[in-house]
Amino acid sequence: MNTSPVFFNKNLFLLILCQGLYLTNNVTFIAINGLVGFSLTPIPWMATLPVMSYVVGAALSTSLVAKVQAQFGRKRSFQFALIIASLSTLLCAYAADSKNFWLLTVGTAIAGYYSANGLLYRFVAPELTHPNFREKAVSLLLTGGLFGAVFGPNMSVWTKDIFLTPFLGAYLVLSLAGLLGIVIMHFIDFPIEKKVESTDDPGRPLLEIIYQPKFLVALICAALSYGMMNLIMAGTPLAMEVCGFIFADTATVLQWHVIGMFAPGFFSGYLIKKYGSVLIMAIGVVLNIIAILILLSGNDFYHFLIPLFILGLAWNFLFTAATTLAIAAYRPEEKNKSQAIINFFVFGTMAISSFSSGALISTQGWTFINYGSLLPAAIMGGALIWLQFMQKKPA
């Protein structure tokens, strides 16, 4: 009789589909919000404010999401977030049609609540399969982003001009995607969760969890890898427009960037399990530096396409490995607050990078952004060296 643990199952498959819808929302907002914002505001440096509001809304929602999940469980929390996603994109559609820049910013900020939930999918994936497959579950879950990589940019191109208002159709499609996500989420059977009572053991204090070398480095690399990637990705549509490229070219670059982000999910979990999180994160740092050097070498189409693809690979290695490293550093009763603090720093870093991207392009230029991106790469490299030293140090 075969008693080998089963890795892939219906629940994991459906969660991967939800990840695809989440990344469709994410990629589309990145692709179009800066351009829509640029068309609605007379102040160029404010163009990426609607992109920034997406991650600011997510950062401000992390604590609330943790409380809602603890109170109502995974399924209800995720479905409520999808309702918010559907309604907020309708609000963005109205804002674009009525040419209201600030309403677009508010609508995108509200959509951030959905983003704060969607970023938790990677922590949920290991709960839906056998514990032996933790790394594989996280990495395979991220492959759902391939759907967003292909569908998001192409959908933006296809729907760009179907209405008189550019990109109105894209917002409407995102609203329908939110409704589809609610249906898919209904059929996922999450593990039975014990409702958290005030008298239950809450685990260690949050600061004690954070000050563990493993957790601290995981937090630093998760936040900075996302922030650095987002700084360049958010600025790419504006930089390519300044360089004279049409939106279809920009969509192609973003598509291959997101493919680079999520295609490694088919094998990065295996690499992490075999070689360890630290080595895979170190490879991610090196790939980041290579991408920046190519970006600095010219402004042709392939000077955007190739480094953005490599930047996606770097993010996958760093973010997937950081997630598995963090999971090993907290206890089950500590998961909500531990995951919330990681996501808070991720979204906070993304918020800063999103706003900085538009402001820096309009004031300092694309080259300045790329040179500045070397700093977070250096910090992540230093953090990994420090972790290696701490792990070799006698207890």
N, C-alpha and C positions, 0 to 999 in steps of 0.2 A: 504493500500500500504506500502511495506517494504522500509523504507528509511535508514536503518542501513548502516553505511559505510562498504565498502568491503575491506578486508585486502589483501588476496592473489589474484594475477592476473598473466597474461602471462608475463608481463615485469619483475616482481619480480622473477618468476620461471626461466626465461632465464638468469637473472643476477646471480642467484644461480648456474646455470650451468657454467657460466664464472668464478665464484669464485672457483668451483671445478677444472677447468683447471688451474687457477692461483696457487692453492695450490698443484696441481700435479707437476707443474714446481718447486715450492718452495721446497717441500719435497724431490723431486728427486735430486735437486742440493745439499741439505743438506746431503742426504744419500750417494751420490757417489763422490761429488767433493773433499772432504777431502781424500778419498781413492785413487782417480785418482791422485790428487796432491801428495800424499805420494809416489805413484809409479813413479812419474816423477821427483821429486826433491831429491837430495842427502842430503838435510838439513832437518831433521825431523820437526823442529819447524816451517818451512814454509808450512807444509802440508795443513793447513786450509786457506792459503792465497787465493786460488780460492773461498772459501766460503766467506771470508771477502770481496773480490772484488765485490761479488753480492750485498751486502748491502751498500758498499761504492758507487757503481754505482747508487744505488737507492737513497742514501742520497744526492748525488750531482745532482740528477735529479729532486728533489722535487720542486725547484723553477721554473725550466723549464716546468715541468708538469703543475704547476699552471698557468703559462702564456699561455701555449698551450690550456688548458681547457677554460680559460677565452676568448681566441681569437676564437677558433674553436668549442667549446662545448664538451659535454661528449662523444658522440658517436664517432666522428672523432678522438678525442684524444685517446680513448681506442683502436680503431681499428689500429691506427698507432703504438701504443705500442705492439699490438699483432704481427704486421709485424716485429717489432724489435725483439720480442721474438723468432719468427720462424727463422730469419736469424742468430741471436746470438747463438742459440743452434746448428745450422749447423756449425758455426765457432768453437764451443766447440768440436763438433764431429771430425772436421778436426784436431784440436789441439791434442785431445786424440790419434787419429790414427797416427799422425806424431810425437807423443811424445814430444810436445812443451809445457812446463810448463807455460811459460810466455804468450803464445797465449791463453792458456786455461784461464788464469787469466784475460786477456783483454776481451775475449769473454763473460765471466761471468759478468764482470763489465758492459758491454753493455747491457746484459740481465737485469741488475738492473733498467734500464729505464722502462721496463715492470713491474717490481716489484713495483716501485713507483706509477704506475697507478693502479695496482691491489689492493694495500692497500687502495685506495680511494673507492673501491666498497662498503665498509661498510658505508660510508657517503652518497652514492648515494641511497642505499636501502630505507631510509625513504622518499626520493623524489618520489619513485615509488608507494607509497600507501598513505592511509589517515594519517594525522598527529597524530591521536589518537593511531596509532600503531607503533610509532617511535621505542620504545624499542624492540618490537617483530620483526620489520623489520631487525634491526641490528643483533639480535641474530639468526634469521632464515637464514639470508644471510650467516652467518658464518658456518651453517651446510653444506653448499656446500663443505666445506673443508673435509667432510667425504669421498667424492669421491677421493680427493687427498690422504687421509689417507689410503684408501684401494688400490687404483690403483697405486699410486706412488711407494711405497716400493715393491709391488708385481711385477710391471712392471720392476723395476730395477733387481729383481731376475731372472725373465723370460728372459730378454734380455741380461743379463750379459755376456754370452758366445756364443751368436749367431754369433758374428764376432770374428776374432782373437784378436782384441783389446778389452779388457774388458770395458763394459759399453758404447761402441760405439752405440749399438742399442738403449739404453735409451735416448741418446741425439737426435737421429733421430726421435724417437717417440715424444719427446717434441716439435720438429720442426713441426710435423704434428698437434699436439695439438694446437699450435699457429694459424695455418690456420683454424682449426675448430672453434676456438674462434672468428675469424673475421666474419665468417658466422653467428654464433649465435648472436653476437653483432649487426649485421645488422637488426635483427628483433625486437630489443628492442626499444620501443618508449619512449624516454626520455622527460621530461617536457620541454616546450619551454623556452629557456634561453635567457634573454636579453643580447645582446653583450655589454661588458663593455667598455665604452668610457672614455677617460682621463678626461672628464668634469663631469662624474658621481660622486656621493658621494661615496668615497671609504670606508666609515665607520670610525671607531675609529682607531687611530694609533696601530700598532701591539703590542707595549710594553704595552699599556693600556689594550688590550685584555688579554695578557699573565699574567699581574699582578692581574687579578681577582682570588681570592682564588679557585673558582671552576675550572677555566681553568688551573691554575698552577698545581693543584693536579692531574687533568686529564692528563696533559702532563707528569708529573713525573711518574704516575702509568702506563700509556701507554708505555712510553719509557723503564722504568726499568723492567716491567713485561715481555716485549718482549726481552730485553737484557739479563735478568737473565735466561729465558727459553732457549734462543738461545745459551748462554754460555754452558749450560749443554747438549742441544740437539746436537750442533755441535761437542762437544767432545765425545759424546757417541759412534759413529762408531769407532773412534780411541781407546777409552778406552776398548771397547769390543774386538777389534782385539788384543790388548795387553794382554787381559785376556784369549785369545785363542778361542773365539767364532767364528763360521763361519758367513759369510755375511747374510745367511738366518735368523739366530738368531737376528742379528742386525736389519734387515728389519722388523721382527716381533715386536721388541721393538719400533721402530720408528712408525710402523703402529698403535700400541695401544696408543702411545703418541699422535699422531695426532687425533685419535678417541677421546681421552680425551679432546683435544683442541676444537673440533667442535661438538661433540654429545650434550653437554649441550645447544647448540643453540636452541634446541627444547623447553627448559623451562627457560633458564637464563633470557630472555626478560621479561617473566611473573614475575620472582622473583625480577628483578630490578624495575619493575613498582609497585609491591606490597610493597617491603621493602626498596627501595631506593638504589641508586648507591653506597653510602658510605658503607653500611652494606655488600653488596655483594662483594665489593673490599676488605673489611676487612677479609671476609671468604677466599678470594683468597690468601691473605697474609699468613693466618694460614695454608692453604693447601700447600703453597710453603715450609714453614718451616718443615711440616710433611714429604714432599717428600725428602728434603735434609737429614733429620735425618735417613730415610730409606737407602738412597744412602750411607751414612757414615757407615752403619751397616754391610756391606759385599760386595762381588764381585761375587755372584752367579747370575744365569740368572734372578731370580725373584727380586734380588736386583737392577736390571736395569728395568725390566718390570713394576713392581708395582709403583715405584716412578716416572717413566717417564709418566705413565698414570695420576697419581695424579698431576704432574707438568702441564700436559695439562689442567686438570680441573681448576687449579689455574689460568692459563693464560686466559682461557675463561672468568671466572668471573671478573678478573681484567680488561682485555682489552675491553670486551663488556660494562661493567659499565663505564669505563673511556671514551669510545666513546660517550655514551649517556649523560654523564655529560658535556663533551666538547661541544656537539651540543647545549645544553641549555645555553651556555655562549657566543655565538657569533650570530651576526645578518646575514640575508641572503646575504647582500652585502659584508660581511666579510668572507664568507665561504672559498674562494680559498686560501687566505693568512693564515687563521686560520688552515685549514686542512694541508696546506703545512708545517707550522712550527711544527705541531705535528708529521707529518711523517718524517720531517727532524731529529728531536730528536730521534724518534723510530729507524730510519735507522742508525743514528750516533751511538747510543748505541749498536745496533746489530753489526755494523762494528767492534767496539772495542771488543765486546764479542766473535765474530767469530775468530778474529786473536788471541786474548788472549787464547782462548780454546786450539788451537794447540800448542802454545808456552808454556803454563802452563803445559799441559800434558807431553810434552817432557822434561821439565826442573824441574817442581815441583811435578807433579803427579796428579792423579784423585782426591785424597782426598783433596788436597789443593784447587782445583776448587770448591768442594762442600762446604768447610768451607767459602771460599770467597763469595759464593752465599748468605750467611746469611746477608751480608751487604746491598745489594739492598732491601732485604725483610724488614730489619729494617728501611731503609729510607722510604719505602712506608708506613709502619705502622705508622711512625712518621708523615708523611704528612697527613694521614687520621685523626689522632688525632688533628693535627693543624687545619684542615678544620672544624672538628666538633666544635672546640673552636671558630673559626671565625664565624660560622653560628649562634652560640648562643650569640655571642657578640652583644650588641645593636648597631644599625646603628649610 
